[in-house]
Amino acid sequence: MKQLKAHELDCTISRETLEGKVKVFAECVQRGFTPLRSEIMAAYYVAENDAAKDAFETGLITEGELRQRQLDLARILTGSA
């Protein structure tokens, strides 16, 4: 992080988003996926989760639907609920 900040490339995403991505990445690696595939899956997780949150915030889906989408996404990518 220090190196990124030194080059003004510090992270601009929330800690929660970053922690979610790291968790998915680590779980994918533990399940035997390559680091590249794990990174792609983690990026997909963040994008889909953000899209669901945006849909909830704009009233397109209910809170229950948001939670269900998040559970489905976790199950798909990590094999857990």
mmCIF file of the N, C-alpha and C atoms, coordinates in Angstrom:
data_MODEL
# 
_entry.id   MODEL 
# 
loop_
_atom_site.group_PDB 
_atom_site.id 
_atom_site.type_symbol 
_atom_site.label_atom_id 
_atom_site.label_alt_id 
_atom_site.label_comp_id 
_atom_site.label_asym_id 
_atom_site.label_entity_id 
_atom_site.label_seq_id 
_atom_site.pdbx_PDB_ins_code 
_atom_site.Cartn_x 
_atom_site.Cartn_y 
_atom_site.Cartn_z 
_atom_site.occupancy 
_atom_site.B_iso_or_equiv 
_atom_site.pdbx_formal_charge 
_atom_site.auth_seq_id 
_atom_site.auth_comp_id 
_atom_site.auth_asym_id 
_atom_site.auth_atom_id 
_atom_site.pdbx_PDB_model_num 
ATOM 1   N N  . MET A 1 1  ? 0.828   -1.181  0.000   1.00 0.00 ? 1  MET A N  1 
ATOM 2   C CA . MET A 1 1  ? 0.000   0.000   0.000   1.00 0.00 ? 1  MET A CA 1 
ATOM 3   C C  . MET A 1 1  ? 0.876   1.249   0.000   1.00 0.00 ? 1  MET A C  1 
ATOM 4   N N  . LYS A 1 2  ? 1.982   1.194   0.736   1.00 0.00 ? 2  LYS A N  1 
ATOM 5   C CA . LYS A 1 2  ? 2.887   2.338   0.771   1.00 0.00 ? 2  LYS A CA 1 
ATOM 6   C C  . LYS A 1 2  ? 3.434   2.645   -0.618  1.00 0.00 ? 2  LYS A C  1 
ATOM 7   N N  . GLN A 1 3  ? 3.769   1.602   -1.356  1.00 0.00 ? 3  GLN A N  1 
ATOM 8   C CA . GLN A 1 3  ? 4.290   1.801   -2.712  1.00 0.00 ? 3  GLN A CA 1 
ATOM 9   C C  . GLN A 1 3  ? 3.236   2.427   -3.616  1.00 0.00 ? 3  GLN A C  1 
ATOM 10  N N  . LEU A 1 4  ? 1.987   1.981   -3.468  1.00 0.00 ? 4  LEU A N  1 
ATOM 11  C CA . LEU A 1 4  ? 0.908   2.549   -4.276  1.00 0.00 ? 4  LEU A CA 1 
ATOM 12  C C  . LEU A 1 4  ? 0.697   4.023   -3.942  1.00 0.00 ? 4  LEU A C  1 
ATOM 13  N N  . LYS A 1 5  ? 0.680   4.339   -2.658  1.00 0.00 ? 5  LYS A N  1 
ATOM 14  C CA . LYS A 1 5  ? 0.473   5.723   -2.240  1.00 0.00 ? 5  LYS A CA 1 
ATOM 15  C C  . LYS A 1 5  ? 1.618   6.613   -2.712  1.00 0.00 ? 5  LYS A C  1 
ATOM 16  N N  . ALA A 1 6  ? 2.825   6.064   -2.712  1.00 0.00 ? 6  ALA A N  1 
ATOM 17  C CA . ALA A 1 6  ? 3.983   6.837   -3.169  1.00 0.00 ? 6  ALA A CA 1 
ATOM 18  C C  . ALA A 1 6  ? 3.832   7.243   -4.627  1.00 0.00 ? 6  ALA A C  1 
ATOM 19  N N  . HIS A 1 7  ? 3.111   6.448   -5.374  1.00 0.00 ? 7  HIS A N  1 
ATOM 20  C CA . HIS A 1 7  ? 2.891   6.744   -6.791  1.00 0.00 ? 7  HIS A CA 1 
ATOM 21  C C  . HIS A 1 7  ? 1.480   7.273   -7.052  1.00 0.00 ? 7  HIS A C  1 
ATOM 22  N N  . GLU A 1 8  ? 0.806   7.673   -5.971  1.00 0.00 ? 8  GLU A N  1 
ATOM 23  C CA . GLU A 1 8  ? -0.561  8.201   -6.038  1.00 0.00 ? 8  GLU A CA 1 
ATOM 24  C C  . GLU A 1 8  ? -1.527  7.222   -6.691  1.00 0.00 ? 8  GLU A C  1 
ATOM 25  N N  . LEU A 1 9  ? -1.315  5.955   -6.408  1.00 0.00 ? 9  LEU A N  1 
ATOM 26  C CA . LEU A 1 9  ? -2.181  4.909   -6.938  1.00 0.00 ? 9  LEU A CA 1 
ATOM 27  C C  . LEU A 1 9  ? -2.895  4.171   -5.813  1.00 0.00 ? 9  LEU A C  1 
ATOM 28  N N  . ASP A 1 10 ? -3.060  4.858   -4.676  1.00 0.00 ? 10 ASP A N  1 
ATOM 29  C CA . ASP A 1 10 ? -3.667  4.197   -3.538  1.00 0.00 ? 10 ASP A CA 1 
ATOM 30  C C  . ASP A 1 10 ? -5.099  3.763   -3.851  1.00 0.00 ? 10 ASP A C  1 
ATOM 31  N N  . CYS A 1 11 ? -5.539  2.813   -3.101  1.00 0.00 ? 11 CYS A N  1 
ATOM 32  C CA . CYS A 1 11 ? -6.828  2.184   -3.312  1.00 0.00 ? 11 CYS A CA 1 
ATOM 33  C C  . CYS A 1 11 ? -7.964  3.175   -3.033  1.00 0.00 ? 11 CYS A C  1 
ATOM 34  N N  . THR A 1 12 ? -8.944  3.208   -3.917  1.00 0.00 ? 12 THR A N  1 
ATOM 35  C CA . THR A 1 12 ? -10.071 4.115   -3.734  1.00 0.00 ? 12 THR A CA 1 
ATOM 36  C C  . THR A 1 12 ? -11.375 3.358   -3.477  1.00 0.00 ? 12 THR A C  1 
ATOM 37  N N  . ILE A 1 13 ? -11.279 2.046   -3.235  1.00 0.00 ? 13 ILE A N  1 
ATOM 38  C CA . ILE A 1 13 ? -12.483 1.285   -2.925  1.00 0.00 ? 13 ILE A CA 1 
ATOM 39  C C  . ILE A 1 13 ? -12.599 1.114   -1.421  1.00 0.00 ? 13 ILE A C  1 
ATOM 40  N N  . SER A 1 14 ? -13.778 0.813   -0.983  1.00 0.00 ? 14 SER A N  1 
ATOM 41  C CA . SER A 1 14 ? -14.007 0.688   0.459   1.00 0.00 ? 14 SER A CA 1 
ATOM 42  C C  . SER A 1 14 ? -13.299 -0.536  1.027   1.00 0.00 ? 14 SER A C  1 
ATOM 43  N N  . ARG A 1 15 ? -13.016 -0.453  2.320   1.00 0.00 ? 15 ARG A N  1 
ATOM 44  C CA . ARG A 1 15 ? -12.365 -1.581  3.011   1.00 0.00 ? 15 ARG A CA 1 
ATOM 45  C C  . ARG A 1 15 ? -13.249 -2.819  2.912   1.00 0.00 ? 15 ARG A C  1 
ATOM 46  N N  . GLU A 1 16 ? -14.562 -2.653  3.038   1.00 0.00 ? 16 GLU A N  1 
ATOM 47  C CA . GLU A 1 16 ? -15.501 -3.775  2.978   1.00 0.00 ? 16 GLU A CA 1 
ATOM 48  C C  . GLU A 1 16 ? -15.407 -4.480  1.623   1.00 0.00 ? 16 GLU A C  1 
ATOM 49  N N  . THR A 1 17 ? -15.364 -3.709  0.548   1.00 0.00 ? 17 THR A N  1 
ATOM 50  C CA . THR A 1 17 ? -15.259 -4.277  -0.789  1.00 0.00 ? 17 THR A CA 1 
ATOM 51  C C  . THR A 1 17 ? -13.945 -5.018  -0.958  1.00 0.00 ? 17 THR A C  1 
ATOM 52  N N  . LEU A 1 18 ? -12.874 -4.414  -0.511  1.00 0.00 ? 18 LEU A N  1 
ATOM 53  C CA . LEU A 1 18 ? -11.560 -5.033  -0.625  1.00 0.00 ? 18 LEU A CA 1 
ATOM 54  C C  . LEU A 1 18 ? -11.494 -6.321  0.189   1.00 0.00 ? 18 LEU A C  1 
ATOM 55  N N  . GLU A 1 19 ? -12.024 -6.303  1.397   1.00 0.00 ? 19 GLU A N  1 
ATOM 56  C CA . GLU A 1 19 ? -12.012 -7.499  2.236   1.00 0.00 ? 19 GLU A CA 1 
ATOM 57  C C  . GLU A 1 19 ? -12.829 -8.623  1.606   1.00 0.00 ? 19 GLU A C  1 
ATOM 58  N N  . GLY A 1 20 ? -13.956 -8.280  0.991   1.00 0.00 ? 20 GLY A N  1 
ATOM 59  C CA . GLY A 1 20 ? -14.769 -9.289  0.303   1.00 0.00 ? 20 GLY A CA 1 
ATOM 60  C C  . GLY A 1 20 ? -14.018 -9.912  -0.849  1.00 0.00 ? 20 GLY A C  1 
ATOM 61  N N  . LYS A 1 21 ? -13.337 -9.084  -1.608  1.00 0.00 ? 21 LYS A N  1 
ATOM 62  C CA . LYS A 1 21 ? -12.574 -9.587  -2.757  1.00 0.00 ? 21 LYS A CA 1 
ATOM 63  C C  . LYS A 1 21 ? -11.427 -10.477 -2.287  1.00 0.00 ? 21 LYS A C  1 
ATOM 64  N N  . VAL A 1 22 ? -10.732 -10.060 -1.253  1.00 0.00 ? 22 VAL A N  1 
ATOM 65  C CA . VAL A 1 22 ? -9.617  -10.846 -0.723  1.00 0.00 ? 22 VAL A CA 1 
ATOM 66  C C  . VAL A 1 22 ? -10.115 -12.191 -0.206  1.00 0.00 ? 22 VAL A C  1 
ATOM 67  N N  . LYS A 1 23 ? -11.252 -12.194 0.468   1.00 0.00 ? 23 LYS A N  1 
ATOM 68  C CA . LYS A 1 23 ? -11.809 -13.434 1.005   1.00 0.00 ? 23 LYS A CA 1 
ATOM 69  C C  . LYS A 1 23 ? -12.138 -14.408 -0.121  1.00 0.00 ? 23 LYS A C  1 
ATOM 70  N N  . VAL A 1 24 ? -12.798 -13.918 -1.163  1.00 0.00 ? 24 VAL A N  1 
ATOM 71  C CA . VAL A 1 24 ? -13.140 -14.778 -2.291  1.00 0.00 ? 24 VAL A CA 1 
ATOM 72  C C  . VAL A 1 24 ? -11.867 -15.287 -2.966  1.00 0.00 ? 24 VAL A C  1 
ATOM 73  N N  . PHE A 1 25 ? -10.898 -14.410 -3.170  1.00 0.00 ? 25 PHE A N  1 
ATOM 74  C CA . PHE A 1 25 ? -9.635  -14.801 -3.794  1.00 0.00 ? 25 PHE A CA 1 
ATOM 75  C C  . PHE A 1 25 ? -8.972  -15.918 -2.988  1.00 0.00 ? 25 PHE A C  1 
ATOM 76  N N  . ALA A 1 26 ? -8.856  -15.728 -1.682  1.00 0.00 ? 26 ALA A N  1 
ATOM 77  C CA . ALA A 1 26 ? -8.187  -16.711 -0.824  1.00 0.00 ? 26 ALA A CA 1 
ATOM 78  C C  . ALA A 1 26 ? -8.928  -18.049 -0.842  1.00 0.00 ? 26 ALA A C  1 
ATOM 79  N N  . GLU A 1 27 ? -10.240 -18.012 -0.794  1.00 0.00 ? 27 GLU A N  1 
ATOM 80  C CA . GLU A 1 27 ? -11.015 -19.248 -0.819  1.00 0.00 ? 27 GLU A CA 1 
ATOM 81  C C  . GLU A 1 27 ? -10.860 -19.978 -2.149  1.00 0.00 ? 27 GLU A C  1 
ATOM 82  N N  . CYS A 1 28 ? -10.800 -19.229 -3.234  1.00 0.00 ? 28 CYS A N  1 
ATOM 83  C CA . CYS A 1 28 ? -10.618 -19.848 -4.551  1.00 0.00 ? 28 CYS A CA 1 
ATOM 84  C C  . CYS A 1 28 ? -9.246  -20.510 -4.660  1.00 0.00 ? 28 CYS A C  1 
ATOM 85  N N  . VAL A 1 29 ? -8.225  -19.843 -4.163  1.00 0.00 ? 29 VAL A N  1 
ATOM 86  C CA . VAL A 1 29 ? -6.878  -20.415 -4.184  1.00 0.00 ? 29 VAL A CA 1 
ATOM 87  C C  . VAL A 1 29 ? -6.846  -21.687 -3.335  1.00 0.00 ? 29 VAL A C  1 
ATOM 88  N N  . GLN A 1 30 ? -7.471  -21.639 -2.163  1.00 0.00 ? 30 GLN A N  1 
ATOM 89  C CA . GLN A 1 30 ? -7.509  -22.816 -1.293  1.00 0.00 ? 30 GLN A CA 1 
ATOM 90  C C  . GLN A 1 30 ? -8.235  -23.978 -1.956  1.00 0.00 ? 30 GLN A C  1 
ATOM 91  N N  . ARG A 1 31 ? -9.199  -23.678 -2.807  1.00 0.00 ? 31 ARG A N  1 
ATOM 92  C CA . ARG A 1 31 ? -9.939  -24.728 -3.509  1.00 0.00 ? 31 ARG A CA 1 
ATOM 93  C C  . ARG A 1 31 ? -9.170  -25.258 -4.721  1.00 0.00 ? 31 ARG A C  1 
ATOM 94  N N  . GLY A 1 32 ? -7.995  -24.681 -4.992  1.00 0.00 ? 32 GLY A N  1 
ATOM 95  C CA . GLY A 1 32 ? -7.143  -25.220 -6.050  1.00 0.00 ? 32 GLY A CA 1 
ATOM 96  C C  . GLY A 1 32 ? -7.157  -24.453 -7.352  1.00 0.00 ? 32 GLY A C  1 
ATOM 97  N N  . PHE A 1 33 ? -7.853  -23.335 -7.397  1.00 0.00 ? 33 PHE A N  1 
ATOM 98  C CA . PHE A 1 33 ? -7.844  -22.536 -8.618  1.00 0.00 ? 33 PHE A CA 1 
ATOM 99  C C  . PHE A 1 33 ? -6.522  -21.788 -8.742  1.00 0.00 ? 33 PHE A C  1 
ATOM 100 N N  . THR A 1 34 ? -6.128  -21.494 -9.956  1.00 0.00 ? 34 THR A N  1 
ATOM 101 C CA . THR A 1 34 ? -4.903  -20.729 -10.174 1.00 0.00 ? 34 THR A CA 1 
ATOM 102 C C  . THR A 1 34 ? -5.089  -19.311 -9.642  1.00 0.00 ? 34 THR A C  1 
ATOM 103 N N  . PRO A 1 35 ? -4.001  -18.621 -9.332  1.00 0.00 ? 35 PRO A N  1 
ATOM 104 C CA . PRO A 1 35 ? -4.132  -17.236 -8.871  1.00 0.00 ? 35 PRO A CA 1 
ATOM 105 C C  . PRO A 1 35 ? -4.863  -16.347 -9.882  1.00 0.00 ? 35 PRO A C  1 
ATOM 106 N N  . LEU A 1 36 ? -4.613  -16.526 -11.170 1.00 0.00 ? 36 LEU A N  1 
ATOM 107 C CA . LEU A 1 36 ? -5.291  -15.703 -12.176 1.00 0.00 ? 36 LEU A CA 1 
ATOM 108 C C  . LEU A 1 36 ? -6.793  -15.966 -12.172 1.00 0.00 ? 36 LEU A C  1 
ATOM 109 N N  . ARG A 1 37 ? -7.169  -17.227 -12.172 1.00 0.00 ? 37 ARG A N  1 
ATOM 110 C CA . ARG A 1 37 ? -8.603  -17.543 -12.159 1.00 0.00 ? 37 ARG A CA 1 
ATOM 111 C C  . ARG A 1 37 ? -9.247  -17.051 -10.860 1.00 0.00 ? 37 ARG A C  1 
ATOM 112 N N  . SER A 1 38 ? -8.525  -17.168 -9.748  1.00 0.00 ? 38 SER A N  1 
ATOM 113 C CA . SER A 1 38 ? -9.040  -16.684 -8.472  1.00 0.00 ? 38 SER A CA 1 
ATOM 114 C C  . SER A 1 38 ? -9.249  -15.182 -8.505  1.00 0.00 ? 38 SER A C  1 
ATOM 115 N N  . GLU A 1 39 ? -8.335  -14.453 -9.127  1.00 0.00 ? 39 GLU A N  1 
ATOM 116 C CA . GLU A 1 39 ? -8.469  -12.994 -9.256  1.00 0.00 ? 39 GLU A CA 1 
ATOM 117 C C  . GLU A 1 39 ? -9.682  -12.641 -10.104 1.00 0.00 ? 39 GLU A C  1 
ATOM 118 N N  . ILE A 1 40 ? -9.871  -13.368 -11.182 1.00 0.00 ? 40 ILE A N  1 
ATOM 119 C CA . ILE A 1 40 ? -11.030 -13.116 -12.057 1.00 0.00 ? 40 ILE A CA 1 
ATOM 120 C C  . ILE A 1 40 ? -12.325 -13.391 -11.298 1.00 0.00 ? 40 ILE A C  1 
ATOM 121 N N  . MET A 1 41 ? -12.369 -14.483 -10.562 1.00 0.00 ? 41 MET A N  1 
ATOM 122 C CA . MET A 1 41 ? -13.564 -14.821 -9.799  1.00 0.00 ? 41 MET A CA 1 
ATOM 123 C C  . MET A 1 41 ? -13.830 -13.790 -8.709  1.00 0.00 ? 41 MET A C  1 
ATOM 124 N N  . ALA A 1 42 ? -12.778 -13.305 -8.073  1.00 0.00 ? 42 ALA A N  1 
ATOM 125 C CA . ALA A 1 42 ? -12.946 -12.286 -7.039  1.00 0.00 ? 42 ALA A CA 1 
ATOM 126 C C  . ALA A 1 42 ? -13.458 -10.980 -7.639  1.00 0.00 ? 42 ALA A C  1 
ATOM 127 N N  . ALA A 1 43 ? -12.944 -10.609 -8.805  1.00 0.00 ? 43 ALA A N  1 
ATOM 128 C CA . ALA A 1 43 ? -13.416 -9.395  -9.476  1.00 0.00 ? 43 ALA A CA 1 
ATOM 129 C C  . ALA A 1 43 ? -14.885 -9.543  -9.876  1.00 0.00 ? 43 ALA A C  1 
ATOM 130 N N  . TYR A 1 44 ? -15.256 -10.723 -10.344 1.00 0.00 ? 44 TYR A N  1 
ATOM 131 C CA . TYR A 1 44 ? -16.648 -11.006 -10.697 1.00 0.00 ? 44 TYR A CA 1 
ATOM 132 C C  . TYR A 1 44 ? -17.540 -10.865 -9.458  1.00 0.00 ? 44 TYR A C  1 
ATOM 133 N N  . TYR A 1 45 ? -17.076 -11.399 -8.336  1.00 0.00 ? 45 TYR A N  1 
ATOM 134 C CA . TYR A 1 45 ? -17.831 -11.297 -7.089  1.00 0.00 ? 45 TYR A CA 1 
ATOM 135 C C  . TYR A 1 45 ? -18.091 -9.838  -6.728  1.00 0.00 ? 45 TYR A C  1 
ATOM 136 N N  . VAL A 1 46 ? -17.043 -9.018  -6.780  1.00 0.00 ? 46 VAL A N  1 
ATOM 137 C CA . VAL A 1 46 ? -17.182 -7.604  -6.427  1.00 0.00 ? 46 VAL A CA 1 
ATOM 138 C C  . VAL A 1 46 ? -18.157 -6.909  -7.378  1.00 0.00 ? 46 VAL A C  1 
ATOM 139 N N  . ALA A 1 47 ? -18.030 -7.168  -8.679  1.00 0.00 ? 47 ALA A N  1 
ATOM 140 C CA . ALA A 1 47 ? -18.903 -6.521  -9.660  1.00 0.00 ? 47 ALA A CA 1 
ATOM 141 C C  . ALA A 1 47 ? -20.358 -6.923  -9.463  1.00 0.00 ? 47 ALA A C  1 
ATOM 142 N N  . GLU A 1 48 ? -20.610 -8.198  -9.282  1.00 0.00 ? 48 GLU A N  1 
ATOM 143 C CA . GLU A 1 48 ? -21.985 -8.673  -9.095  1.00 0.00 ? 48 GLU A CA 1 
ATOM 144 C C  . GLU A 1 48 ? -22.575 -8.169  -7.774  1.00 0.00 ? 48 GLU A C  1 
ATOM 145 N N  . ASN A 1 49 ? -21.770 -8.159  -6.735  1.00 0.00 ? 49 ASN A N  1 
ATOM 146 C CA . ASN A 1 49 ? -22.236 -7.668  -5.440  1.00 0.00 ? 49 ASN A CA 1 
ATOM 147 C C  . ASN A 1 49 ? -22.559 -6.174  -5.516  1.00 0.00 ? 49 ASN A C  1 
ATOM 148 N N  . ASP A 1 50 ? -21.698 -5.415  -6.174  1.00 0.00 ? 50 ASP A N  1 
ATOM 149 C CA . ASP A 1 50 ? -21.952 -3.980  -6.345  1.00 0.00 ? 50 ASP A CA 1 
ATOM 150 C C  . ASP A 1 50 ? -23.219 -3.734  -7.160  1.00 0.00 ? 50 ASP A C  1 
ATOM 151 N N  . ALA A 1 51 ? -23.419 -4.529  -8.196  1.00 0.00 ? 51 ALA A N  1 
ATOM 152 C CA . ALA A 1 51 ? -24.620 -4.375  -9.025  1.00 0.00 ? 51 ALA A CA 1 
ATOM 153 C C  . ALA A 1 51 ? -25.876 -4.655  -8.204  1.00 0.00 ? 51 ALA A C  1 
ATOM 154 N N  . ALA A 1 52 ? -25.829 -5.676  -7.361  1.00 0.00 ? 52 ALA A N  1 
ATOM 155 C CA . ALA A 1 52 ? -26.982 -5.998  -6.519  1.00 0.00 ? 52 ALA A CA 1 
ATOM 156 C C  . ALA A 1 52 ? -27.254 -4.877  -5.517  1.00 0.00 ? 52 ALA A C  1 
ATOM 157 N N  . LYS A 1 53 ? -26.192 -4.346  -4.920  1.00 0.00 ? 53 LYS A N  1 
ATOM 158 C CA . LYS A 1 53 ? -26.366 -3.237  -3.975  1.00 0.00 ? 53 LYS A CA 1 
ATOM 159 C C  . LYS A 1 53 ? -26.951 -2.009  -4.673  1.00 0.00 ? 53 LYS A C  1 
ATOM 160 N N  . ASP A 1 54 ? -26.477 -1.712  -5.862  1.00 0.00 ? 54 ASP A N  1 
ATOM 161 C CA . ASP A 1 54 ? -27.016 -0.582  -6.626  1.00 0.00 ? 54 ASP A CA 1 
ATOM 162 C C  . ASP A 1 54 ? -28.486 -0.798  -6.949  1.00 0.00 ? 54 ASP A C  1 
ATOM 163 N N  . ALA A 1 55 ? -28.843 -2.015  -7.326  1.00 0.00 ? 55 ALA A N  1 
ATOM 164 C CA . ALA A 1 55 ? -30.238 -2.319  -7.640  1.00 0.00 ? 55 ALA A CA 1 
ATOM 165 C C  . ALA A 1 55 ? -31.114 -2.127  -6.403  1.00 0.00 ? 55 ALA A C  1 
ATOM 166 N N  . PHE A 1 56 ? -30.617 -2.511  -5.246  1.00 0.00 ? 56 PHE A N  1 
ATOM 167 C CA . PHE A 1 56 ? -31.369 -2.315  -4.008  1.00 0.00 ? 56 PHE A CA 1 
ATOM 168 C C  . PHE A 1 56 ? -31.511 -0.832  -3.686  1.00 0.00 ? 56 PHE A C  1 
ATOM 169 N N  . GLU A 1 57 ? -30.409 -0.103  -3.786  1.00 0.00 ? 57 GLU A N  1 
ATOM 170 C CA . GLU A 1 57 ? -30.419 1.322   -3.453  1.00 0.00 ? 57 GLU A CA 1 
ATOM 171 C C  . GLU A 1 57 ? -31.324 2.132   -4.378  1.00 0.00 ? 57 GLU A C  1 
ATOM 172 N N  . THR A 1 58 ? -31.505 1.683   -5.596  1.00 0.00 ? 58 THR A N  1 
ATOM 173 C CA . THR A 1 58 ? -32.376 2.398   -6.533  1.00 0.00 ? 58 THR A CA 1 
ATOM 174 C C  . THR A 1 58 ? -33.806 1.855   -6.537  1.00 0.00 ? 58 THR A C  1 
ATOM 175 N N  . GLY A 1 59 ? -34.071 0.893   -5.660  1.00 0.00 ? 59 GLY A N  1 
ATOM 176 C CA . GLY A 1 59 ? -35.429 0.383   -5.521  1.00 0.00 ? 59 GLY A CA 1 
ATOM 177 C C  . GLY A 1 59 ? -35.825 -0.674  -6.526  1.00 0.00 ? 59 GLY A C  1 
ATOM 178 N N  . LEU A 1 60 ? -34.873 -1.224  -7.255  1.00 0.00 ? 60 LEU A N  1 
ATOM 179 C CA . LEU A 1 60 ? -35.206 -2.244  -8.248  1.00 0.00 ? 60 LEU A CA 1 
ATOM 180 C C  . LEU A 1 60 ? -35.417 -3.620  -7.631  1.00 0.00 ? 60 LEU A C  1 
ATOM 181 N N  . ILE A 1 61 ? -34.796 -3.860  -6.481  1.00 0.00 ? 61 ILE A N  1 
ATOM 182 C CA . ILE A 1 61 ? -34.988 -5.126  -5.778  1.00 0.00 ? 61 ILE A CA 1 
ATOM 183 C C  . ILE A 1 61 ? -35.198 -4.828  -4.288  1.00 0.00 ? 61 ILE A C  1 
ATOM 184 N N  . THR A 1 62 ? -35.797 -5.786  -3.608  1.00 0.00 ? 62 THR A N  1 
ATOM 185 C CA . THR A 1 62 ? -36.035 -5.641  -2.173  1.00 0.00 ? 62 THR A CA 1 
ATOM 186 C C  . THR A 1 62 ? -34.794 -6.055  -1.390  1.00 0.00 ? 62 THR A C  1 
ATOM 187 N N  . GLU A 1 63 ? -34.805 -5.784  -0.076  1.00 0.00 ? 63 GLU A N  1 
ATOM 188 C CA . GLU A 1 63 ? -33.684 -6.184  0.764   1.00 0.00 ? 63 GLU A CA 1 
ATOM 189 C C  . GLU A 1 63 ? -33.545 -7.711  0.781   1.00 0.00 ? 63 GLU A C  1 
ATOM 190 N N  . GLY A 1 64 ? -34.666 -8.398  0.792   1.00 0.00 ? 64 GLY A N  1 
ATOM 191 C CA . GLY A 1 64 ? -34.637 -9.862  0.753   1.00 0.00 ? 64 GLY A CA 1 
ATOM 192 C C  . GLY A 1 64 ? -33.998 -10.382 -0.524  1.00 0.00 ? 64 GLY A C  1 
ATOM 193 N N  . GLU A 1 65 ? -34.331 -9.749  -1.648  1.00 0.00 ? 65 GLU A N  1 
ATOM 194 C CA . GLU A 1 65 ? -33.719 -10.145 -2.921  1.00 0.00 ? 65 GLU A CA 1 
ATOM 195 C C  . GLU A 1 65 ? -32.220 -9.851  -2.932  1.00 0.00 ? 65 GLU A C  1 
ATOM 196 N N  . LEU A 1 66 ? -31.832 -8.732  -2.333  1.00 0.00 ? 66 LEU A N  1 
ATOM 197 C CA . LEU A 1 66 ? -30.414 -8.399  -2.231  1.00 0.00 ? 66 LEU A CA 1 
ATOM 198 C C  . LEU A 1 66 ? -29.677 -9.473  -1.454  1.00 0.00 ? 66 LEU A C  1 
ATOM 199 N N  . ARG A 1 67 ? -30.202 -9.824  -0.293  1.00 0.00 ? 67 ARG A N  1 
ATOM 200 C CA . ARG A 1 67 ? -29.558 -10.846 0.535   1.00 0.00 ? 67 ARG A CA 1 
ATOM 201 C C  . ARG A 1 67 ? -29.498 -12.193 -0.192  1.00 0.00 ? 67 ARG A C  1 
ATOM 202 N N  . GLN A 1 68 ? -30.555 -12.533 -0.895  1.00 0.00 ? 68 GLN A N  1 
ATOM 203 C CA . GLN A 1 68 ? -30.576 -13.802 -1.631  1.00 0.00 ? 68 GLN A CA 1 
ATOM 204 C C  . GLN A 1 68 ? -29.531 -13.793 -2.747  1.00 0.00 ? 68 GLN A C  1 
ATOM 205 N N  . ARG A 1 69 ? -29.411 -12.681 -3.462  1.00 0.00 ? 69 ARG A N  1 
ATOM 206 C CA . ARG A 1 69 ? -28.391 -12.581 -4.514  1.00 0.00 ? 69 ARG A CA 1 
ATOM 207 C C  . ARG A 1 69 ? -26.993 -12.721 -3.925  1.00 0.00 ? 69 ARG A C  1 
ATOM 208 N N  . GLN A 1 70 ? -26.767 -12.110 -2.769  1.00 0.00 ? 70 GLN A N  1 
ATOM 209 C CA . GLN A 1 70 ? -25.457 -12.206 -2.132  1.00 0.00 ? 70 GLN A CA 1 
ATOM 210 C C  . GLN A 1 70 ? -25.166 -13.638 -1.688  1.00 0.00 ? 70 GLN A C  1 
ATOM 211 N N  . LEU A 1 71 ? -26.164 -14.326 -1.151  1.00 0.00 ? 71 LEU A N  1 
ATOM 212 C CA . LEU A 1 71 ? -25.989 -15.727 -0.756  1.00 0.00 ? 71 LEU A CA 1 
ATOM 213 C C  . LEU A 1 71 ? -25.721 -16.606 -1.970  1.00 0.00 ? 71 LEU A C  1 
ATOM 214 N N  . ASP A 1 72 ? -26.485 -16.389 -3.035  1.00 0.00 ? 72 ASP A N  1 
ATOM 215 C CA . ASP A 1 72 ? -26.290 -17.165 -4.264  1.00 0.00 ? 72 ASP A CA 1 
ATOM 216 C C  . ASP A 1 72 ? -24.893 -16.953 -4.828  1.00 0.00 ? 72 ASP A C  1 
ATOM 217 N N  . LEU A 1 73 ? -24.438 -15.725 -4.816  1.00 0.00 ? 73 LEU A N  1 
ATOM 218 C CA . LEU A 1 73 ? -23.118 -15.396 -5.335  1.00 0.00 ? 73 LEU A CA 1 
ATOM 219 C C  . LEU A 1 73 ? -22.026 -16.077 -4.509  1.00 0.00 ? 73 LEU A C  1 
ATOM 220 N N  . ALA A 1 74 ? -22.145 -16.018 -3.201  1.00 0.00 ? 74 ALA A N  1 
ATOM 221 C CA . ALA A 1 74 ? -21.161 -16.686 -2.339  1.00 0.00 ? 74 ALA A CA 1 
ATOM 222 C C  . ALA A 1 74 ? -21.153 -18.187 -2.583  1.00 0.00 ? 74 ALA A C  1 
ATOM 223 N N  . ARG A 1 75 ? -22.321 -18.768 -2.745  1.00 0.00 ? 75 ARG A N  1 
ATOM 224 C CA . ARG A 1 75 ? -22.420 -20.204 -2.975  1.00 0.00 ? 75 ARG A CA 1 
ATOM 225 C C  . ARG A 1 75 ? -21.786 -20.581 -4.312  1.00 0.00 ? 75 ARG A C  1 
ATOM 226 N N  . ILE A 1 76 ? -22.027 -19.793 -5.323  1.00 0.00 ? 76 ILE A N  1 
ATOM 227 C CA . ILE A 1 76 ? -21.479 -20.079 -6.651  1.00 0.00 ? 76 ILE A CA 1 
ATOM 228 C C  . ILE A 1 76 ? -19.954 -20.015 -6.639  1.00 0.00 ? 76 ILE A C  1 
ATOM 229 N N  . LEU A 1 77 ? -19.409 -18.992 -6.022  1.00 0.00 ? 77 LEU A N  1 
ATOM 230 C CA . LEU A 1 77 ? -17.965 -18.766 -6.103  1.00 0.00 ? 77 LEU A CA 1 
ATOM 231 C C  . LEU A 1 77 ? -17.149 -19.510 -5.059  1.00 0.00 ? 77 LEU A C  1 
ATOM 232 N N  . THR A 1 78 ? -17.709 -19.740 -3.890  1.00 0.00 ? 78 THR A N  1 
ATOM 233 C CA . THR A 1 78 ? -16.908 -20.343 -2.839  1.00 0.00 ? 78 THR A CA 1 
ATOM 234 C C  . THR A 1 78 ? -17.444 -21.688 -2.379  1.00 0.00 ? 78 THR A C  1 
ATOM 235 N N  . GLY A 1 79 ? -18.594 -22.049 -2.861  1.00 0.00 ? 79 GLY A N  1 
ATOM 236 C CA . GLY A 1 79 ? -19.163 -23.320 -2.448  1.00 0.00 ? 79 GLY A CA 1 
ATOM 237 C C  . GLY A 1 79 ? -19.734 -23.286 -1.041  1.00 0.00 ? 79 GLY A C  1 
ATOM 238 N N  . SER A 1 80 ? -19.934 -22.070 -0.499  1.00 0.00 ? 80 SER A N  1 
ATOM 239 C CA . SER A 1 80 ? -20.498 -21.941 0.847   1.00 0.00 ? 80 SER A CA 1 
ATOM 240 C C  . SER A 1 80 ? -21.674 -20.990 0.827   1.00 0.00 ? 80 SER A C  1 
ATOM 241 N N  . ALA A 1 81 ? -22.394 -20.973 1.923   1.00 0.00 ? 81 ALA A N  1 
ATOM 242 C CA . ALA A 1 81 ? -23.558 -20.076 2.009   1.00 0.00 ? 81 ALA A CA 1 
ATOM 243 C C  . ALA A 1 81 ? -23.384 -19.048 3.083   1.00 0.00 ? 81 ALA A C  1 
# 
